[in-house]
Amino acid sequence: MKLLHTSDWHLGKRLDDFSRMEEQQAVLQEICEIAEQEQVDAVLVAGDLFDTFNPPTEAVDLFYKALKRLSNNGHRPVIAIAGNHDSPDRIESPDPLARECGIVFAGYPNSQVTPFELESGLKVLRSEEGFLELQLPGTKVPLRILLTPYANEYRLKTCLGVENSEEELRAVLQEKWQSLAGRFCDGNGVNVLVSHLFTVKKGEEFPAEPEDEKPILHVGGAQVVYSENIPEQAQYMALGHLHRMQRVDSAPCPVYYSGSPLSYSFSEANQKKYVLLISAEPGKAANVREIELTKGKRLLRKRAEGLEDALQWLAENQDVLVELTLVTDTFLTAMERRQLNAAHPGIVSIIPEVTNATNLVGSHQKQIDLSRSMEELFCDYFRHEKGQEPNDEIKSLFTEILAEEE
């Protein structure tokens, strides 16, 4: 059985004033072509389907067209779950019509899929809260899926009965997963877990969440889950949320973030993007193959020493989106900004780094390094205004506000 794992499409997302819709159309077309070329049996989309709870109309249109093509007229099921950017109600609202195309949506951790059967041979064999068993066209063994969409603090309480304790969350999830796996996931089928929870290997450093991403690990969000909480019957865990493709663990099964199909912030500059092709058979750990995506524009950060250096580099790197830091001995003029923008269609931001700014504006004024992160600049401002360091709660609140800015 072949499964395609993708996530974090963030349809409708912009990069400052730059629309990414054309790139999103191209990369989803590429994903559809990969599914067809590899003769994939099912597609797993592990959350953050849209970038906001109320996405623009063109993003919604692109989403449903892409899923319909991926489903191959009901011959290839597509299982899509909600992430922390998605409205779970919006994700589940088209479910009755989607099922007729072989598309399954799950918005909440306790969502239960309504059984259906299609002429293609696709059939729901069993369904419970957080679990789905499918008979796929052309395969002899069933596909069992444990489904856990994103859950914030409120959903953890209402859907799973979890209070605020991280240990309780992990205990409840592990018990729920193990109960379902123990009842339904024997060695006669392919067993996978699909989730949009922050999952790490216990004892290892947490990977950084992307810039401009709504953080999961924050006040009112979900807590961390460990790979050791995964039931031993699982042969693969498909994760969403982190934008860089990465393996979390190889035990008790391969645990992967597929990453986003496009780079969505300059913290992802020059990152390669992938979908994951999962080959699985009953009773064995799944084999994972990385397939690189090529249709999105690269995001590059360039530090140029002077206007001429910048213009030359821009001329040589046209088909990218650029964050340009320009080192000069004087402030940029309006004419120089126009020159730069005329030289390249993809300049997202220009950060002037003035080497003798102190002499230009007076020794009593301090130069601000705009190449630093927003969090660092906020801490500088707080120290300047309050005469003390911001505490962890204030910094966490600032990070949440920054993520919600759009």
N, C-alpha and C positions, 0 to 999 in steps of 0.2 A: 504494500500500500504506500502511495506517495502523497505526502501532505505538503502544502505550501504555507509557510508562516510569515506573516507580515503584520505591521502595526503602525500606529502613530502617523496616520496620513495627514491629520490636521488640515483637512480641506477647508478652504476659505482663509487660511492664514496669510498674512502679508509680512513683508520685511520692511519696516518703516513705511515708506510710501510706495514700495514696489509690490505689485500684485504677483503672486506665484501661481495663478490659476493655469496659465499656459504650460508651465513646467509640471504642475500636478496632472494635467490631462495627459502629457507625454509620458510621465513615469507610470501612471496607472495603465496606460496602453501597453507599456513595456512589461508590467507585471502580468497583464492578461495574456500577452504573447508567450511569456515564460510558462505560465500555467498550461497553455495549449501545447507548446513544444515539448514540455516534460511529461505530458499526459498525466497531469496531477489528478488524484482521486478526490481531494477535498482541500478547501482553503480555510485557514484560520487567521482571522483579523483580530489582534489582541488589544483593541481599545484605542481611544483618542482618534476616532473616525473623523470628527470635525474639530475645529479649533475653538468653537464657542458653543454655548447652549443654544443660541439662535443663529445658525450659520446663514450666509447669503444664499439666495436662490440658486445661483450658478454652482455653488458648492454642493447643494443638495442634489441638483440634477446630475452632476458628475458622479456623485457617490452611487446613486441608484443605477446609472448606466454602467458603471464599472462592475458593480456586483452582479448585475444581470448577465454581463458578458462572462464574468468569471464562473457563473453557475452553469454555463453551457446548456441552457434550456432545461435545467433541472437534472442534468446528468452528473453534475459536480456540485455537491453541497458547499455552501459558504457559511461559516459560522463566525459571526461578528459580535463582539461584546463591547459594552460601554467602558470608556476610560474616564479619568478625572476631568477631562474637558467636555465630556458629552452629557447631554440630558438623557437620563435613562428612559424617561417616558417618550421622548422624541425618538430614541433608537428603537423602542419596541412598538411604536404606533403603527407602522406599516406591516406588522407581522402577518396578519391573515393573508394579505396579497403576496408578501414576500415568500411565504411557504409554498405557494403555487409555482414559484421559480426555484425552489430548493434552497432558499436563503433563510437562515435561522438567526434571530436577534435575541440577545440577552442583556437586559439593562441593569438588573439588580442581582445581588448574590443569591437570592432565593427565587429567582425567576424559574418558571417551569414551562418548557416548550410543549405546545399543543401537538399531539400526535397527528401525523399526516402520511399519505402515501401518494407517489406520483407514477404516471405511466412509464417513466424512465426506469423504474425499479428502485428508486430512492424511497426509503421507508424508515419511519421512526419506530424502532422496536420497543424501546422503553424510555420513559421520561419521568424524572422526579425533580424536585427543587435542586438546582445546581448540577443536574446530571442529564445526559442525553446519550442514547445508544442508537446508532444508525446502521442500516443495511445499505451499502453503496452499490450503484450499478456496476456490474462487471467484477465485483470482488466476492470472495468466498467467505471472508471473515468480517465480523462487525467492527465498527469504529465506536469506542466508548469515550466520551468527553466529560471531564469534570469542569464545570464552568463557574468561574468566580470573577465577575466584573468588579470594577473599582467600587470601594465602599468607604465613604467618609465616616466620621464619628457617628453621625445620626443614623446612617444606613447600617453601620455595624450593630447599633443598639436595636433598631427596628427589624432588621432582616436576620441577624444572627444572635441577638441577645447579648452582645458583648458590651461591657462597660469600658472604662478608660485604660485598663491595664494591658500592656503589650503582651505580657505572659498569658493573659486570658484570651486575647485575640488568637495568639498562636495555638493555644490549647484547643480552643473551639474550632478553629479551622482544621487543625490536624485531626481532631475527632470526627468532624463532618466529612472530610476527605476520606479518612480511613474507613468510616462506616459505609460510604457509597462504594469505595473501591472494593471493600471486603464482600459486599453483596453482589456487585455487578462486574467487576474487572478481573476475571480469571485469565488464565493463559491461553484462552481460545479466541481472543480478539486483540485488537490494537487499542491501547489505553493511553490517553493523553490528558494533560491538565492545561487549561487555557485561563490566564489570569492577567489582571491589570493591578497588581499589588507590588509594592516595593520589596523585592525578594533578593536576598544576598546569602552568601555562604557564611555561617557563623564564625566569628573571629577574624574575618577579613574586613579591610577598610571599605566603608560605604562608597560606591561610585558616585560621582557628582551628578546632580540633576542638571539638565540643560538650562542655559540662560533663557529668560523669557518664558520658561515653563512653569505652570502652576505646580508648586512643590507638593508632593504627597506627604512628606515627613514634616508636618507643621501643626500648629494649634488648630484643632478641628478636623485634621486629616486622619489618614490611616497610619498604622504603625508598621514596623518592619516585620517581614516574614522570613524565616530561615529555610534553606533548602532541605534541612533535616526534617522539616515538617511535612514534606511531600510523601505520600504513601508509596510503599515499595512496589506496588503493582504498576505505577506510572512508568511509561517507557520514554516519555518526553514531556517537558513543560514549556509551553509557549507564552512568553511574557511580553507585555507592552509597558511603555512609559519612558524608559531611557532611550535617547536618540542615537546612541552609538551601538552598533551591533556588538554583542559580547556574550561570552559564555560565563554563566554564574557558577556552575558546578557540573560535575560529571556523575555524581552520585546523589540520590539513588538512581538517577537517570540524567541524560543531558538536559540542562536547564539553560535556556537562551533568551536574551532580548534580541529581537530581530532588528531593532532600530528603526528610525524613520526613513522613508524613501527619498527625502530631500533634506539638505542642511537648512535648518530654519533660524539659526542665529550664528553670529560670528564665533561663538565658542565651539562651533562645529566646522570651523574653517578648514578646508582641504581634507575633510573626512570623506572616506569612501562609504557608499551606502549599499545595502544588500537586501535580498529576500533569502529565506532559508528553505532549502528543500529537504524534507524529512522522509527517509525511507524506513519503514517499520514493518515488522512481522511479529506475530504472536510470540510471547515468551522471551524476546530479545530486546536489548537496549537499541534505541533508534540510531540510525546513521544520519549525520547532519552534513549537508553540503551548502556552502556559501555561494550565492550567485550575485555578482556585482551588478548594480543598477548604473546606467550611464546617461540617462536622459536629463537629469537635473543639472542646473548650472552650479559650478563650484563657487564657494564663498572663500575669498582670500583677504587676508590682512597684509597691507603693504606699508612699510615705513620708508619713505623716500627722503633723501637728503637734497632738498631744494626742488624748485619748480621743474627744472629741466629733467632731473632724474625721474620725477613723477610722470611727466608727459611721455618720456620714452617708455617707461614700464607700462603705462596705460595703453600705449599704442601696440605693445607686444602681447597684451592680455585683454582682448576685447570681449570674449564670450564668457565673462565671469561677473559676479557681483563683488564689489570692493568696499572695504573699510580702509580709507587712506589716511595715514598719519604723515603729515608733511612737516619736516624739520626745516625751519627758516630762521633767519636772524632778525626778521621783522614781521609784523602782523600781515596776514593775507589781505590783499585788496579785493574789491568786488570784481575787478577785471580779471584777476588771477583765478578767482573762483569760477568765473564764466569760462575761462580757458580750460580749466580742468574738466568741468562738466561737459563742455563741447567736445573734449577729446575722448570721452568714454560714456556710453549710455547706462552703465551699471554702477555708478558711484553712489553707494548708499549713504555714506557719511564721510566728511573731511574733518580730521582732527588736527588742528594746528599745534605744533610744538615749537614755541618761540624760544630760541636759545638765550636771547638777551632781553627777555620781557621785563625784567626788573629795572634795567636801565631805561627802557622805553616809557614805562608808566610810573616810575618812581620807586625808590627803594623800600617804601613802606608797604607796598602791595606785594603779596605772595603770588607766584605763578601757580595756576591750577593745572595739574596733569590730567587732561581729559581722556588719556588712554587707559586710565585706571577704571575699575569696575564701579557700577553705581553704588554697591554696598560700601566700598572703600571710601568713595566720595561722601556718602552719607555719614559715615563714622567721623570723617574729618570735620564736616559741618557741625555735627552734634558736639564734638569736643570744643570747637570754636565758640558755639553758642552757649553751651552748658558748663564748660570747664571740666568735663568728666567723660569717661567712656560710656557709650550706650550699653545697657545690659543685654543678655541673650534674648529676653522677651521682646525688647524694643527692636532688636535686629531681626528677629523672626517676623514681627509684625510688618517691618519695612519690606522684607522679602516677599511677604504675601501681597502687600499693596502693589509692589512692583510687578508681580506676576499677574495681578488683576487689572493692570492699567488699561489694557486694550478693551 
